[in-house]
Amino acid sequence: MVFGIGAACALLAACPQSLAQQAGTEPVKAGVDAWERGDYAGAVERWRPEALKGNADAQFNLGQAYKLGRGVKPDLNLAEEWYRKAAVQGHPEAQDNYGLILFQNNKRPQALEWLERSAARGEPRAQFVLGTLYFNGDSVARDWVRAYALTTRASQAGLPQASAALSQMDRYISLGDRQKGLTLARELERSASLPQSPITVEPTTPPVRVAAGEKPAPPRQTRPEPRPSPTPRTARPAPAPAPKPTAPPRDGGWRVQLGAFGDAGNARRLWAQSARRFPGRQVYYPRRGPLTRVLVGPYGSRAEAAAACRGISPCVPVTN
């Protein structure tokens, strides 16, 4: 039985794409601004030099451009390689997309480690794809309990394909295994906020294939850590300047959604762990059916909300 592979591939082709804009890196932000104006070629032109220098945001954005075929010819192999270069630097969105595109490029054994990490963080697309693999026993040992748990988590996050898949799984998975899957889903929900171990990158990782006219980025050189200079015993730290008052954030009708939970207590625990990432913003807990959503805001525009999601997954700009 082959279940849901077509739906998983269709999801990856149709899902919305976000961009990264690193604060303080003007060419990357200028490229994002060009992209949002529809000047895709201009965006790629600004990102490429930064990507070749090793800027992970620019590398991730180039991966998005090659995947969508905007500003460049669509090329899933180049998209995969740019995602990889950013992913091994710890870029969360690149790590999520790298695992998904490895799956899309039929490199499922290589995709598994990245999909597992993204699913453990709570990325719903990775949970849905991984649940499909576990249901079919594709590249992993068949495990219908884990498949049901992962698909349930993706459905709880609002992924409609996962909700449709659950109703189909009900025809094959016994009631006892479905109950075990729901118990495991709650355990996965609780562990989603726990820190993960870093990715180990083999030193013989193949070099990125670049388009004609590009130059590969020079290898990075490691420098010895500088030794701290001794502090005189009589020295005293200067008093910290008083913080300047800041204007309240403008409310343009935008929020960011950090997740959706069947247990409202888990929604509040997520905010307790994430509040420091959103200084000066408020949290909201609206309900949608059986789920409690975690919304943070306000933000004046979609671009401002997207910038607040930088480095956080899942995190999606939404309107009121």
C-alpha positions as CSV (number, residue, x, y, z in Angstrom):
1,M,0.0,0.0,0.0
2,V,1.3,3.5,-0.9
3,F,-0.5,6.1,1.0
4,G,-0.3,9.9,0.7
5,I,2.9,10.3,-1.3
6,G,1.2,12.3,-4.0
7,A,-0.4,14.6,-1.4
8,A,2.9,15.1,0.3
9,C,4.6,16.1,-2.9
10,A,1.7,18.4,-3.9
11,L,2.0,20.1,-0.5
12,L,5.7,20.8,-1.0
13,A,5.0,22.3,-4.5
14,A,2.1,24.5,-3.3
15,C,3.1,25.6,0.2
16,P,3.8,29.4,0.7
17,Q,7.4,30.4,0.8
18,S,8.9,32.9,3.3
19,L,12.2,34.8,3.0
20,A,14.8,35.7,5.5
21,Q,16.1,39.2,6.0
22,Q,19.0,39.5,8.5
23,A,19.0,42.7,10.5
24,G,22.0,44.8,9.7
25,T,22.7,43.1,6.4
26,E,21.5,45.7,3.9
27,P,21.9,43.7,0.7
28,V,19.8,40.9,2.0
29,K,17.0,43.2,3.2
30,A,17.2,45.2,-0.1
31,G,16.8,41.9,-1.9
32,V,13.7,41.1,0.2
33,D,12.3,44.6,-0.6
34,A,12.9,44.0,-4.3
35,W,11.2,40.6,-4.1
36,E,8.1,42.0,-2.5
37,R,7.9,44.6,-5.3
38,G,8.0,41.8,-7.8
39,D,11.5,42.5,-9.0
40,Y,12.7,38.9,-8.6
41,A,15.8,39.2,-10.8
42,G,16.9,42.3,-8.8
43,A,16.4,40.4,-5.6
44,V,18.6,37.5,-6.8
45,E,21.2,40.0,-8.0
46,R,21.5,41.4,-4.5
47,W,21.5,38.0,-2.7
48,R,24.0,36.2,-4.8
49,P,27.2,38.0,-3.7
50,E,26.2,37.7,-0.1
51,A,25.4,34.0,-0.5
52,L,28.8,33.4,-2.1
53,K,30.4,35.1,0.9
54,G,28.6,32.6,3.2
55,N,25.6,34.6,4.4
56,A,23.1,32.0,5.5
57,D,20.0,34.3,5.0
58,A,21.1,35.0,1.4
59,Q,21.8,31.3,0.7
60,F,18.3,30.4,2.0
61,N,16.7,33.1,-0.1
62,L,18.5,31.9,-3.2
63,G,17.2,28.4,-2.4
64,Q,13.7,29.8,-2.4
65,A,14.3,31.6,-5.7
66,Y,15.6,28.5,-7.4
67,K,12.7,26.4,-6.0
68,L,10.0,28.8,-7.3
69,G,11.8,29.8,-10.5
70,R,11.6,33.5,-9.7
71,G,14.4,35.7,-11.0
72,V,16.2,32.5,-12.2
73,K,15.2,29.3,-14.0
74,P,13.6,26.8,-11.6
75,D,16.2,24.2,-10.5
76,L,15.5,22.0,-7.6
77,N,19.0,20.7,-7.5
78,L,20.4,24.2,-7.1
79,A,17.7,25.0,-4.6
80,E,18.7,21.9,-2.6
81,E,22.4,22.9,-2.6
82,W,21.7,26.5,-1.4
83,Y,19.4,25.2,1.3
84,R,22.2,22.8,2.4
85,K,24.8,25.5,2.7
86,A,22.5,27.6,4.9
87,A,21.2,24.5,6.8
88,V,24.7,23.4,7.9
89,Q,25.2,26.9,9.4
90,G,22.2,26.3,11.7
91,H,19.6,28.3,9.7
92,P,16.3,26.9,11.0
93,E,14.1,27.6,7.9
94,A,16.9,26.3,5.6
95,Q,17.1,23.1,7.7
96,D,13.3,22.6,7.4
97,N,13.3,23.2,3.6
98,Y,16.4,21.1,3.1
99,G,14.8,18.0,4.5
100,L,11.6,18.7,2.5
101,I,13.4,19.2,-0.8
102,L,15.6,16.1,-0.3
103,F,12.3,14.2,0.0
104,Q,10.9,16.0,-3.1
105,N,14.1,15.1,-5.0
106,N,13.6,11.4,-4.1
107,K,16.5,11.4,-1.7
108,R,14.4,10.0,1.1
109,P,17.1,8.2,3.2
110,Q,19.2,11.5,3.3
111,A,16.1,13.5,4.1
112,L,15.2,11.5,7.2
113,E,17.6,13.1,9.7
114,W,16.5,16.6,8.7
115,L,12.8,15.7,8.6
116,E,13.0,14.1,12.1
117,R,14.7,17.3,13.5
118,S,12.1,19.6,11.9
119,A,9.2,17.4,13.0
120,A,10.6,17.4,16.6
121,R,10.6,21.2,16.5
122,G,7.0,21.2,15.5
123,E,7.2,21.9,11.7
124,P,3.9,20.7,10.4
125,R,5.0,20.0,6.8
126,A,7.9,17.8,8.1
127,Q,5.5,16.0,10.5
128,F,3.0,15.3,7.6
129,V,5.7,14.0,5.2
130,L,7.4,11.9,8.0
131,G,4.0,10.5,9.0
132,T,3.4,9.4,5.4
133,L,6.8,7.7,5.3
134,Y,6.2,5.8,8.6
135,F,2.7,4.8,7.4
136,N,4.1,3.3,4.2
137,G,7.3,2.0,5.6
138,D,9.1,4.0,3.0
139,S,12.9,4.4,3.9
140,V,11.9,3.6,7.6
141,A,10.4,0.6,9.4
142,R,6.6,0.8,9.2
143,D,5.2,2.3,12.4
144,W,1.5,3.2,12.3
145,V,1.4,4.5,15.8
146,R,4.1,7.0,15.1
147,A,2.6,7.8,11.7
148,Y,-0.8,8.6,13.4
149,A,0.9,10.7,16.1
150,L,2.9,12.8,13.6
151,T,-0.1,13.3,11.3
152,T,-2.2,14.3,14.3
153,R,0.4,17.0,15.3
154,A,0.4,18.3,11.7
155,S,-3.4,18.4,11.7
156,Q,-3.4,20.3,15.1
157,A,-1.2,22.9,13.5
158,G,-3.8,23.6,10.9
159,L,-2.4,21.6,7.9
160,P,-5.5,20.6,5.9
161,Q,-3.7,17.8,4.1
162,A,-2.9,16.2,7.4
163,S,-6.5,16.4,8.6
164,A,-7.7,14.6,5.4
165,A,-5.0,12.0,5.8
166,L,-6.1,11.2,9.4
167,S,-9.6,10.3,8.2
168,Q,-8.1,8.0,5.7
169,M,-5.7,6.4,8.2
170,D,-8.8,5.6,10.4
171,R,-9.7,3.0,7.8
172,Y,-6.5,1.0,8.3
173,I,-5.2,1.7,11.8
174,S,-6.9,-0.1,14.7
175,L,-8.7,1.8,17.4
176,G,-6.0,0.7,19.9
177,D,-3.2,1.9,17.8
178,R,-5.0,5.2,17.1
179,Q,-5.3,5.8,20.9
180,K,-1.6,5.0,21.3
181,G,-0.9,7.5,18.5
182,L,-2.9,10.2,20.3
183,T,-0.9,9.6,23.5
184,L,2.4,9.8,21.5
185,A,1.2,13.0,19.9
186,R,0.8,14.6,23.3
187,E,4.3,13.5,24.2
188,L,5.7,15.0,21.0
189,E,3.8,18.2,21.7
190,R,5.4,18.4,25.2
191,S,8.9,17.7,23.8
192,A,8.7,20.1,20.9
193,S,10.2,23.0,22.9
194,L,13.2,21.0,24.2
195,P,16.6,22.0,22.8
196,Q,18.0,19.8,20.1
197,S,21.6,18.5,19.6
198,P,23.5,20.3,16.9
199,I,23.7,18.9,13.4
200,T,27.0,17.0,12.7
201,V,28.4,17.9,9.3
202,E,30.8,15.5,7.6
203,P,34.0,17.3,6.5
204,T,33.8,15.8,3.1
205,T,30.5,17.4,2.2
206,P,30.5,17.8,-1.6
207,P,30.9,21.4,-2.9
208,V,27.9,23.3,-4.1
209,R,27.3,23.3,-7.9
210,V,27.1,26.9,-9.0
211,A,25.6,28.4,-12.2
212,A,27.9,29.7,-15.0
213,G,29.6,32.9,-14.0
214,E,29.5,32.3,-10.3
215,K,32.6,32.0,-8.1
216,P,32.6,29.6,-5.1
217,A,32.8,31.1,-1.7
218,P,36.3,31.0,-0.2
219,P,36.9,28.4,2.6
220,R,36.5,29.8,6.1
221,Q,39.6,29.9,8.2
222,T,39.4,29.3,11.9
223,R,41.2,31.8,14.1
224,P,42.5,31.1,17.6
225,E,40.3,32.5,20.4
226,P,41.8,35.7,21.8
227,R,42.9,35.5,25.3
228,P,41.0,38.0,27.6
229,S,43.1,40.8,29.0
230,P,43.4,40.9,32.7
231,T,41.1,43.4,34.4
232,P,42.7,45.8,36.9
233,R,41.5,45.1,40.4
234,T,40.6,48.7,40.9
235,A,38.5,49.0,37.8
236,R,34.7,49.3,38.2
237,P,32.2,48.8,35.5
238,A,30.6,52.0,34.2
239,P,26.9,52.4,35.1
240,A,24.6,51.3,32.4
241,P,22.7,54.1,30.6
242,A,19.1,54.5,31.4
243,P,16.9,52.9,28.7
244,K,15.3,55.3,26.3
245,P,11.5,55.2,26.2
246,T,10.2,53.5,23.0
247,A,7.0,54.2,21.2
248,P,4.3,51.5,21.4
249,P,4.3,49.2,18.3
250,R,2.0,50.2,15.5
251,D,-1.0,47.9,15.0
252,G,-1.4,47.2,11.3
253,G,-3.6,44.2,11.8
254,W,-0.8,41.7,11.7
255,R,0.2,39.0,14.2
256,V,2.5,36.0,14.1
257,Q,1.2,32.5,15.0
258,L,3.6,30.3,17.0
259,G,1.4,27.2,17.1
260,A,-2.0,25.7,17.9
261,F,-2.6,23.2,20.7
262,G,-5.4,21.0,21.9
263,D,-4.2,21.6,25.4
264,A,-4.4,25.3,26.3
265,G,-1.8,24.8,29.0
266,N,0.7,23.8,26.4
267,A,-0.1,27.1,24.5
268,R,0.7,29.1,27.6
269,R,3.9,27.1,28.2
270,L,5.1,27.8,24.7
271,W,4.6,31.6,25.3
272,A,6.5,31.4,28.6
273,Q,9.4,29.9,26.7
274,S,9.2,32.3,23.7
275,A,8.2,35.6,25.3
276,R,11.8,36.9,25.4
277,R,12.0,36.6,21.6
278,F,9.2,39.2,21.2
279,P,10.0,42.2,23.5
280,G,7.2,44.7,23.7
281,R,4.6,42.5,22.1
282,Q,1.4,40.9,23.6
283,V,0.3,37.3,23.4
284,Y,-3.3,36.3,22.4
285,Y,-4.9,32.9,22.8
286,P,-7.9,32.7,20.4
287,R,-9.6,29.4,20.0
288,R,-10.4,27.8,16.6
289,G,-12.5,24.7,17.2
290,P,-10.7,22.5,19.6
291,L,-7.4,24.2,19.2
292,T,-5.9,27.2,21.2
293,R,-3.7,29.3,18.9
294,V,-0.7,31.3,20.2
295,L,-0.7,34.7,18.4
296,V,1.8,37.5,19.2
297,G,1.6,41.2,18.1
298,P,0.8,43.7,17.1
299,Y,2.8,44.4,13.9
300,G,2.4,47.2,11.5
301,S,2.9,45.2,8.3
302,R,3.4,41.7,6.9
303,A,7.1,42.4,6.3
304,E,7.5,43.4,10.0
305,A,5.7,40.3,11.2
306,A,7.8,38.1,8.8
307,A,11.0,39.7,10.2
308,A,9.9,38.8,13.7
309,C,9.6,35.2,12.7
310,R,13.3,35.1,11.7
311,G,15.0,32.1,13.2
312,I,11.7,30.7,14.8
313,S,9.9,27.7,13.5
314,P,7.0,27.3,13.3
315,C,6.1,31.0,13.1
316,V,3.7,32.4,10.5
317,P,2.5,36.0,9.8
318,V,-1.3,36.2,10.0
319,T,-3.9,38.9,9.9
320,N,-6.6,39.6,12.5
